[in-house]
Amino acid sequence: MRLNLSIGQRTTLGFLLMIVLVLVASGTGLLYTTSVEETVHATRNGVDQVQRVANLQVAWLNVVGTLDTLLLTRQIGLIDERREQLTDFYAQLQDLQRQTLGTDPSVIERNAAIVADLQTLGEELTLVTREIESVALEGRWARAQTLRHTDLASLQRRLNNNLDRLTANIRADVAESVARSAEAQSRNRTFWTITAALALVVGAVAAFLTVTSVTRPVRALVQVAQAIRGGDLSRRAEVDTRDEIGELAEAFNSMTEQLSESIEHLEERVSARTRDLQVAADVSRQVTTVLDIDRLLQEVVTLTAQNYNLYACFVFLPSEDGSHLTLAAAGGASNDVLDLSGIESIPYDANPSVIALAARTRKPVTVNDVSDSKVYLSLSALPHTRSELAIPMMLGNRLLGIFDLQSTEPDRFGEDDLRVLNSLAEQIAVAVRNAQLFAEVEASREAAEEANRIKSQFLANMSHELRTPLNAILNFTGFIADGVLGPINEEQRDILQKVIGSSQHLLSLINDILDLTKIEVGMMDLFLEEVDMNAALNASIATAKGLVKDTDIELRVNVEENLPHIIGDKRRIRQILLNLISNAVKFTPAGTVTITAQQADGAIYLAVSDTGIGIPADQQEIIFETFRQAKHDLPETPGTGLGLPIAKHFVEAHGGRLWLDSEVGVGSTFHVLLPIRAPEFESETEPNVQATPGR
């Protein structure tokens, strides 16, 4: 008879049978373990009892040994040590009396009699030892020796005899107990072996039957699955069991039916998804390559309409005042020109209107049957529309437009279409915003460039207009100060010198502004020629001596002789040196200014060092920006913030480099490295040529 049990029930039954057999085997093992423990316990007790007997014998031997030493050495002080040993002997004897010596009742009785006899012997031994002590104290050592070798020796032999008998009885009892336990262990071991073997056999049979009842139908199910994987969807699993595998086979057959039906429509769905991905890829490509918003939107709507076979596709953008939506692009699947009358502009609050509703709610609006919709606005321009989908193009919380799609098929737009087209609308929104931002940036850039050009032109014109009368003022003031136009007193000469100094400062400022203007508009030319660096440095050093005159500054010069000539603009190189030297003098109230020049690896290395106030690390970059100066507390340090930017430009125009090291309160060092012949000037073989470096 076949039992219709489930896999779980069969497995549970097998486990229960295994558990029963394991419990039986475990009980047998427990009995075996108990007998082993009894053997160990009996052996341990026997060893312990024999040890106690030995301890008693050792305690008495200690007493006898002390007496022998006393009699030999006649040291009365050993009597106290003997008394302590005698006390230990009695303690060992009492401990032995408290023990149950043996396991068999007859053995226990014999041992108890021996222990009682030992107690009597102990008392007699005590009397004899005390008599020996008394005689020894009286000095009768011969008498003490007689007692030791007669009375005490006799008692000691009796004591040793009793102790040997007691030890023999205990050992015999332990041996008999071990023999009984070994016999019990042998019986238990045999029974346990039989039980364990039976458990293994029954477990193996139960496991085989259980596994077979599971693997046979599973193997058949696997064969069917492999056939289906190979493409044979007509195969079905045939399992006649009513357990879980039978239910699995029924579910598997049902899934095969569904798979067969799904594969029939798979190609159509794959084609649709491929189309969606292609459209998304094309739109993404347009988003990244086209920044003209009109062209971008037109290409997107045409691409969408043709790939999705739509009747019409539109993009509406909000007006500037937000009152209506304006048609920005339109396209259809066919090449026919659409009549767009009536849809060029849709009021934001229009009702009915699918497009206006999507703009107001900022959520997609789907109408899959326009004949049964209260929000659809029928238009003569689109008479064949049967379904419409309007998707707001959102970027964050900002509405950038409406993506409207119309089809001649009812129920055209499903959940999958909405998901794909909504993603497409998001990409279009990003593209629209990018195009808007690009247009704004372009407009801002053009306005900034125009403003900069006007500023530079104004500064150039003003510099020219101011420099001419200023030169005249300097000349005429110089004539007057020199007495060319008549004699003047010292006060007048002092005032005129101040006018000349201020005018020269103003002329220097105008020249800096003119240089900066030329740099910004790309009109700064270098007059290239061979430059004698020692001569240029000597001229700059002479000017520096005039700057430090009547100050607390010491000028130090460390210039290498016979520096090589370089190709460059002599006037601009002197201007670089003077700007750095005047800057060092200006910000050094007292201390030293050092000018260094030497040849280094195909270049001229220049340095201007000072022990001035120094420049904070966070301001070392801004000093090379126009009209910017580092913050400081020095009074009367005029400047416009143009000297260092102009010097840096001239250095770089020569193919060189300018940098600085500075520490607040210690000073600053400006380093310049000018190539002897810059790479960009290599083609220039003749001196005195014009060059306009494109930097």
ZAMARGU-4260 file (C-alpha; in steps of 0.2 Angstrom, whole numbers, plus 5000, padded with zeros to 4 digits):
<rodrens>
0) 5000/5000/5000 | 5007/5017/4995 | 5005/5031/5007 | 5002/5048/5000 | 5013/5058/5012
5) 5021/5075/5008 | 5039/5077/5007 | 5039/5086/5024 | 5029/5071/5032 | 5041/5058/5025
10) 5056/5068/5031 | 5048/5070/5048 | 5044/5052/5050 | 5062/5047/5045 | 5069/5060/5057
15) 5058/5053/5071 | 5064/5035/5068 | 5082/5041/5068 | 5080/5051/5084 | 5072/5035/5093
20) 5087/5025/5088 | 5099/5038/5093 | 5091/5040/5110 | 5092/5021/5113 | 5111/5021/5107
25) 5113/5036/5119 | 5105/5027/5133 | 5117/5013/5131 | 5132/5024/5130 | 5126/5033/5146
30) 5126/5016/5155 | 5143/5012/5148 | 5149/5029/5153 | 5142/5027/5171 | 5151/5010/5173
35) 5167/5019/5168 | 5164/5033/5180 | 5161/5020/5194 | 5177/5011/5190 | 5187/5027/5190
40) 5178/5033/5206 | 5182/5016/5215 | 5200/5017/5209 | 5202/5035/5214 | 5195/5031/5232
45) 5206/5015/5233 | 5221/5026/5229 | 5216/5039/5241 | 5214/5026/5255 | 5231/5018/5252
50) 5238/5036/5252 | 5230/5039/5269 | 5238/5023/5276 | 5255/5028/5269 | 5253/5045/5277
55) 5250/5037/5294 | 5265/5025/5292 | 5276/5040/5287 | 5270/5050/5302 | 5275/5036/5314
60) 5291/5034/5305 | 5295/5052/5308 | 5291/5049/5327 | 5303/5035/5328 | 5316/5044/5318
65) 5316/5059/5330 | 5317/5046/5345 | 5332/5038/5337 | 5341/5055/5334 | 5337/5060/5352
70) 5345/5044/5358 | 5360/5046/5347 | 5363/5064/5349 | 5356/5066/5367 | 5349/5083/5362
75) 5334/5086/5374 | 5327/5099/5363 | 5321/5086/5351 | 5308/5081/5363 | 5297/5095/5358
80) 5299/5091/5339 | 5294/5073/5343 | 5278/5079/5352 | 5273/5088/5337 | 5276/5073/5326
85) 5266/5062/5338 | 5252/5075/5337 | 5253/5073/5317 | 5252/5054/5319 | 5236/5055/5329
90) 5228/5067/5317 | 5232/5055/5302 | 5225/5040/5313 | 5209/5050/5316 | 5207/5054/5298
95) 5209/5036/5293 | 5196/5031/5306 | 5183/5043/5298 | 5185/5035/5281 | 5175/5020/5274
100) 5188/5008/5269 | 5182/4998/5255 | 5166/4995/5245 | 5162/4977/5250 | 5153/4976/5267
105) 5164/4961/5273 | 5180/4971/5268 | 5174/4986/5277 | 5171/4976/5293 | 5188/4968/5292
110) 5197/4985/5289 | 5187/4993/5303 | 5194/4980/5315 | 5211/4983/5309 | 5209/5002/5312
115) 5203/4999/5330 | 5218/4988/5333 | 5229/5003/5326 | 5220/5015/5338 | 5225/5003/5353
120) 5243/5002/5346 | 5244/5020/5345 | 5239/5022/5363 | 5252/5009/5368 | 5265/5018/5357
125) 5262/5034/5365 | 5265/5027/5383 | 5281/5020/5378 | 5288/5035/5369 | 5283/5046/5384
130) 5292/5034/5396 | 5308/5035/5384 | 5306/5054/5385 | 5305/5053/5404 | 5320/5042/5406
135) 5330/5053/5394 | 5326/5068/5404 | 5333/5059/5419 | 5349/5056/5410 | 5347/5037/5410
140) 5351/5034/5392 | 5355/5016/5393 | 5337/5013/5400 | 5330/5023/5386 | 5340/5013/5373
145) 5333/4997/5380 | 5315/5003/5379 | 5318/5008/5361 | 5324/4991/5356 | 5312/4981/5366
150) 5295/4988/5369 | 5295/5001/5356 | 5302/4989/5342 | 5289/4976/5346 | 5274/4988/5345
155) 5281/4995/5329 | 5282/4978/5321 | 5263/4975/5326 | 5259/4993/5319 | 5268/4989/5302
160) 5259/4972/5301 | 5242/4980/5303 | 5246/4994/5290 | 5251/4981/5278 | 5235/4971/5280
165) 5225/4986/5278 | 5233/4991/5262 | 5232/4973/5255 | 5213/4973/5259 | 5210/4990/5251
170) 5219/4985/5235 | 5210/4968/5234 | 5193/4977/5236 | 5198/4990/5222 | 5204/4976/5210
175) 5187/4967/5213 | 5177/4983/5210 | 5187/4986/5194 | 5183/4968/5188 | 5165/4970/5191
180) 5165/4987/5181 | 5174/4980/5167 | 5162/4966/5165 | 5147/4979/5165 | 5157/4989/5152
185) 5159/4974/5141 | 5140/4971/5141 | 5136/4989/5138 | 5148/4990/5124 | 5141/4975/5115
190) 5123/4982/5117 | 5129/4999/5111 | 5137/4992/5096 | 5122/4983/5091 | 5111/4998/5093
195) 5122/5010/5084 | 5123/4997/5069 | 5104/4995/5069 | 5102/5014/5069 | 5114/5016/5054
200) 5105/5003/5044 | 5088/5010/5048 | 5094/5028/5045 | 5102/5023/5028 | 5086/5014/5022
205) 5075/5028/5028 | 5086/5041/5020 | 5087/5031/5003 | 5068/5029/5002 | 5065/5048/5006
210) 5079/5054/4994 | 5072/5042/4980 | 5054/5048/4983 | 5061/5066/4980 | 5075/5064/4967
215) 5065/5053/4955 | 5051/5066/4951 | 5064/5081/4952 | 5075/5072/4939 | 5060/5071/4928
220) 5056/5089/4931 | 5074/5094/4927 | 5073/5084/4910 | 5058/5094/4905 | 5066/5110/4910
225) 5081/5107/4900 | 5070/5103/4885 | 5061/5119/4887 | 5078/5128/4889 | 5083/5121/4872
230) 5067/5128/4864 | 5054/5114/4865 | 5040/5124/4873 | 5028/5109/4870 | 5035/5098/4884
235) 5026/5096/4900 | 5031/5089/4917 | 5022/5073/4921 | 5023/5070/4940 | 5009/5059/4948
240) 5013/5063/4966 | 5002/5074/4976 | 5015/5081/4987 | 5025/5098/4985 | 5034/5091/4969
245) 5017/5088/4961 | 5012/5106/4965 | 5028/5112/4958 | 5026/5102/4942 | 5008/5110/4940
250) 5015/5127/4943 | 5030/5124/4931 | 5018/5118/4917 | 5007/5134/4920 | 5023/5145/4919
255) 5028/5136/4903 | 5011/5140/4895 | 5013/5158/4900 | 5031/5159/4894 | 5025/5152/4877
260) 5012/5165/4876 | 5024/5179/4881 | 5037/5174/4868 | 5024/5175/4854 | 5023/5194/4858
265) 5041/5196/4863 | 5047/5202/4846 | 5034/5216/4845 | 5038/5222/4862 | 5057/5221/4859
270) 5054/5231/4843 | 5044/5244/4853 | 5057/5245/4867 | 5071/5247/4854 | 5062/5261/4846
275) 5060/5270/4863 | 5079/5268/4866 | 5083/5274/4849 | 5072/5289/4851 | 5079/5293/4868
280) 5097/5291/4861 | 5093/5303/4847 | 5086/5316/4858 | 5100/5314/4870 | 5112/5317/4856
285) 5102/5332/4850 | 5102/5339/4868 | 5121/5338/4869 | 5125/5345/4851 | 5111/5358/4847
290) 5110/5374/4857 | 5099/5383/4845 | 5082/5381/4854 | 5071/5383/4838 | 5081/5370/4828
295) 5082/5358/4843 | 5063/5358/4847 | 5059/5356/4828 | 5071/5341/4827 | 5064/5333/4843
300) 5046/5334/4838 | 5049/5327/4820 | 5059/5313/4827 | 5046/5308/4840 | 5032/5309/4828
305) 5040/5298/4815 | 5047/5285/4827 | 5031/5283/4836 | 5020/5285/4821 | 5010/5299/4829
310) 4997/5310/4820 | 5005/5326/4827 | 5018/5331/4840 | 5020/5349/4848 | 5030/5358/4860
315) 5023/5374/4869 | 5033/5386/4879 | 5026/5398/4892 | 5025/5416/4887 | 5036/5429/4896
320) 5021/5435/4907 | 5015/5417/4910 | 4997/5421/4904 | 4998/5408/4889 | 5007/5395/4880
325) 5015/5398/4863 | 5018/5385/4850 | 5037/5383/4848 | 5038/5367/4837 | 5026/5356/4827
330) 5028/5339/4817 | 5019/5324/4811 | 5022/5307/4805 | 5018/5311/4787 | 5026/5325/4777
335) 5010/5334/4775 | 5010/5352/4781 | 4999/5354/4797 | 4986/5368/4798 | 4991/5376/4815
340) 4977/5389/4815 | 4970/5390/4832 | 4984/5382/4842 | 4998/5396/4840 | 4993/5402/4857
345) 4984/5393/4871 | 4978/5403/4886 | 4985/5396/4903 | 4967/5395/4910 | 4959/5388/4894
350) 4945/5375/4898 | 4943/5363/4890 | 4961/5360/4885 | 4972/5345/4888 | 4988/5356/4886
355) 4982/5370/4898 | 4976/5357/4911 | 4994/5349/4910 | 5002/5366/4913 | 4991/5370/4927
360) 4992/5353/4936 | 5010/5350/4931 | 5006/5332/4929 | 5004/5322/4913 | 4986/5322/4906
365) 4980/5307/4895 | 4965/5306/4885 | 4963/5289/4876 | 4946/5293/4869 | 4943/5311/4864
370) 4925/5308/4860 | 4921/5304/4878 | 4932/5317/4887 | 4927/5334/4894 | 4944/5341/4894
375) 4948/5338/4876 | 4947/5354/4865 | 4942/5349/4847 | 4951/5358/4834 | 4947/5359/4815
380) 4966/5359/4812 | 4967/5341/4819 | 4951/5332/4814 | 4958/5315/4815 | 4964/5315/4833
385) 4957/5300/4843 | 4969/5301/4858 | 4980/5314/4866 | 4994/5315/4879 | 5001/5331/4886
390) 5016/5330/4897 | 5023/5345/4907 | 5042/5348/4904 | 5048/5351/4922 | 5065/5355/4929
395) 5064/5355/4947 | 5048/5365/4951 | 5050/5375/4936 | 5038/5373/4921 | 5048/5375/4905
400) 5034/5369/4893 | 5022/5356/4887 | 5026/5341/4876 | 5010/5336/4867 | 5007/5321/4857
405) 4991/5316/4847 | 4987/5300/4838 | 4973/5294/4826 | 4971/5278/4836 | 4960/5277/4852
410) 4969/5270/4868 | 4986/5274/4860 | 4995/5279/4876 | 4998/5266/4889 | 5008/5265/4905
415) 5024/5260/4896 | 5022/5274/4883 | 5019/5287/4897 | 5034/5281/4906 | 5045/5282/4890
420) 5038/5299/4884 | 5039/5307/4901 | 5058/5303/4902 | 5059/5310/4884 | 5050/5326/4890
425) 5063/5328/4905 | 5077/5327/4892 | 5068/5340/4882 | 5066/5351/4897 | 5085/5350/4901
430) 5089/5354/4882 | 5077/5369/4883 | 5085/5376/4899 | 5103/5373/4892 | 5098/5382/4876
435) 5091/5397/4887 | 5106/5397/4898 | 5118/5397/4883 | 5109/5411/4875 | 5109/5421/4891
440) 5128/5418/4893 | 5132/5423/4875 | 5122/5439/4878 | 5131/5443/4894 | 5148/5439/4886
445) 5145/5450/4872 | 5139/5464/4883 | 5155/5462/4894 | 5167/5462/4880 | 5159/5477/4873
450) 5160/5486/4890 | 5178/5481/4891 | 5182/5487/4874 | 5174/5504/4877 | 5183/5505/4894
455) 5200/5501/4886 | 5197/5513/4872 | 5191/5527/4884 | 5207/5524/4895 | 5218/5525/4880
460) 5210/5541/4873 | 5211/5549/4890 | 5229/5544/4893 | 5234/5552/4876 | 5224/5567/4880
465) 5231/5569/4897 | 5249/5565/4893 | 5251/5580/4881 | 5246/5594/4892 | 5255/5586/4907
470) 5271/5585/4897 | 5269/5604/4893 | 5266/5607/4912 | 5282/5598/4916 | 5292/5607/4903
475) 5286/5625/4908 | 5287/5621/4926 | 5305/5615/4923 | 5309/5631/4914 | 5303/5642/4928
480) 5312/5631/4941 | 5328/5633/4932 | 5326/5652/4931 | 5325/5652/4912 | 5310/5664/4913
485) 5317/5675/4927 | 5324/5673/4945 | 5314/5664/4958 | 5317/5663/4977 | 5320/5646/4987
490) 5302/5645/4993 | 5296/5646/4975 | 5309/5633/4969 | 5303/5621/4982 | 5285/5623/4977
495) 5289/5621/4959 | 5299/5605/4963 | 5284/5598/4972 | 5274/5602/4956 | 5287/5593/4945
500) 5287/5578/4957 | 5268/5577/4957 | 5267/5579/4939 | 5280/5565/4936 | 5270/5554/4947
505) 5254/5558/4937 | 5263/5555/4921 | 5270/5538/4927 | 5252/5533/4932 | 5245/5538/4915
510) 5259/5528/4907 | 5255/5513/4917 | 5236/5515/4912 | 5241/5517/4894 | 5252/5501/4895
515) 5238/5491/4904 | 5226/5497/4891 | 5237/5491/4877 | 5240/5474/4886 | 5221/5471/4888
520) 5217/5475/4869 | 5232/5465/4863 | 5241/5481/4856 | 5257/5480/4867 | 5272/5478/4855
525) 5290/5473/4860 | 5304/5482/4852 | 5317/5467/4850 | 5335/5470/4850 | 5351/5464/4859
530) 5351/5471/4877 | 5366/5473/4887 | 5360/5467/4904 | 5374/5475/4914 | 5370/5492/4906
535) 5352/5490/4910 | 5355/5485/4928 | 5368/5499/4930 | 5354/5512/4924 | 5341/5504/4936
540) 5354/5504/4951 | 5357/5522/4948 | 5339/5526/4949 | 5337/5515/4965 | 5351/5525/4973
545) 5341/5540/4971 | 5325/5532/4978 | 5334/5527/4994 | 5343/5543/4996 | 5338/5552/5013
550) 5330/5536/5019 | 5334/5522/5032 | 5337/5510/5018 | 5353/5502/5013 | 5355/5497/4995
555) 5365/5481/4991 | 5370/5475/4974 | 5375/5458/4969 | 5377/5458/4950 | 5388/5446/4941
560) 5400/5454/4929 | 5399/5451/4910 | 5382/5445/4909 | 5377/5439/4892 | 5366/5450/4880
565) 5349/5444/4878 | 5335/5447/4865 | 5322/5458/4872 | 5314/5475/4874 | 5327/5486/4883
570) 5314/5499/4888 | 5302/5486/4895 | 5316/5476/4904 | 5321/5492/4913 | 5303/5495/4917
575) 5302/5478/4925 | 5317/5482/4936 | 5311/5499/4941 | 5294/5493/4946 | 5301/5479/4957
580) 5314/5491/4965 | 5302/5505/4968 | 5290/5492/4975 | 5303/5486/4987 | 5308/5503/4993
585) 5290/5509/4995 | 5286/5494/5007 | 5303/5495/5017 | 5302/5508/5031 | 5320/5504/5036
590) 5332/5490/5032 | 5340/5484/5016 | 5335/5482/4997 | 5346/5469/4988 | 5347/5468/4969
595) 5354/5451/4962 | 5358/5446/4944 | 5367/5431/4938 | 5367/5419/4923 | 5358/5402/4926
600) 5355/5388/4914 | 5353/5398/4898 | 5344/5412/4906 | 5346/5428/4917 | 5341/5426/4935
605) 5336/5443/4943 | 5330/5446/4961 | 5325/5461/4971 | 5324/5457/4990 | 5319/5468/5004
610) 5317/5467/5023 | 5301/5476/5023 | 5284/5472/5030 | 5281/5456/5019 | 5265/5450/5011
615) 5253/5438/5019 | 5251/5421/5010 | 5233/5424/5007 | 5236/5440/4997 | 5251/5435/4987
620) 5240/5431/4972 | 5230/5447/4972 | 5245/5459/4970 | 5247/5453/4952 | 5229/5458/4948
625) 5226/5476/4941 | 5221/5489/4954 | 5224/5477/4969 | 5236/5480/4983 | 5240/5469/4998
630) 5233/5476/5015 | 5246/5485/5026 | 5247/5498/5040 | 5261/5509/5032 | 5256/5527/5029
635) 5260/5537/5014 | 5263/5523/5002 | 5255/5529/4986 | 5251/5517/4972 | 5238/5511/4960
640) 5241/5492/4960 | 5247/5492/4942 | 5266/5491/4943 | 5267/5472/4947 | 5254/5466/4935
645) 5263/5476/4921 | 5280/5469/4926 | 5273/5451/4926 | 5265/5454/4909 | 5282/5460/4902
650) 5292/5446/4910 | 5280/5433/4902 | 5280/5443/4885 | 5299/5439/4885 | 5296/5421/4888
655) 5301/5422/4906 | 5293/5419/4923 | 5290/5430/4939 | 5286/5424/4956 | 5289/5429/4974
660) 5293/5422/4992 | 5287/5433/5006 | 5285/5432/5025 | 5276/5444/5035 | 5288/5454/5046
665) 5303/5447/5037 | 5302/5454/5020 | 5299/5449/5001 | 5309/5443/4987 | 5303/5445/4969
670) 5312/5432/4957 | 5313/5435/4938 | 5320/5422/4925 | 5322/5429/4908 | 5328/5417/4894
675) 5344/5424/4884 | 5334/5420/4868 | 5316/5415/4871 | 5309/5401/4860 | 5296/5412/4852
680) 5310/5424/4846 | 5321/5410/4838 | 5315/5414/4821 | 5320/5432/4823 | 5338/5434/4816
685) 5339/5453/4814 | 5338/5465/4829 | 5326/5480/4830 | 5311/5470/4824 | 5293/5473/4830
690) 5285/5458/4839 | 5268/5457/4846 | 5267/5442/4858 | 5250/5434/4858 | 5248/5432/4876
</rodrens>
